[in-house]
Amino acid sequence: MPGTLTRPELTASDRCDRCGAAAQVRAILPSGGELLFCGHHARAHEAKFKELSIDVQAGEAV
């Protein structure tokens, strides 16, 4: 049985791809890519994440 790949936890150096604030959410795209979002932008795009069945991983508070 193959192992599963895990992504590293978000750190204080991870930045939102929209505004550069500290990233709090990782959105994993169906293609395997990922986008990082601050809390504000994650909430703004939440409906689209659900619509596209995008896997969302919340990071620890940094």
GIVEN-V284790 format. One record per residue. N is the residue number from 1. RES is the residue in one small letter. PSI is psi as a letter, one per 20 degrees, with the letter a starting at -180 (999 if undefined). D_LAST is the distance of its C-alpha to the last C-alpha in Angstrom with 2 decimals. Layout:
N,RES,PSI,D_LAST / N,RES,PSI,D_LAST
//
This chain:
1,m,p,34.96 / 2,p,q,32.41 / 3,g,r,28.89 / 4,t,q,25.98 / 5,l,p,23.49 / 6,t,q,19.84 / 7,r,q,17.04 / 8,p,q,14.33 / 9,e,q,10.85 / 10,l,q,8.48 / 11,t,r,6.92 / 12,a,h,5.71 / 13,s,i,9.43 / 14,d,p,9.87 / 15,r,q,11.22 / 16,c,p,12.89 / 17,d,i,16.54 / 18,r,g,17.91 / 19,c,i,16.53 / 20,g,j,14.23 / 21,a,r,11.17 / 22,a,p,7.69 / 23,a,p,8.61 / 24,q,i,7.79 / 25,v,p,11.32 / 26,r,p,13.81 / 27,a,o,17.40 / 28,i,o,19.95 / 29,l,q,23.28 / 30,p,h,26.62 / 31,s,i,27.64 / 32,g,i,24.85 / 33,g,r,22.84 / 34,e,q,19.32 / 35,l,q,17.56 / 36,l,p,13.90 / 37,f,q,13.14 / 38,c,r,10.90 / 39,g,g,11.44 / 40,h,g,14.60 / 41,h,h,16.20 / 42,a,g,15.51 / 43,r,h,17.36 / 44,a,h,19.98 / 45,h,j,20.80 / 46,e,g,20.56 / 47,a,h,24.38 / 48,k,h,24.95 / 49,f,g,22.66 / 50,k,g,24.87 / 51,e,h,28.03 / 52,l,j,27.47 / 53,s,l,26.19 / 54,i,p,23.04 / 55,d,p,20.82 / 56,v,p,17.30 / 57,q,p,14.46 / 58,a,p,11.32 / 59,g,r,8.20 / 60,e,q,6.11 / 61,a,p,3.79 / 62,v,999,0.00
//
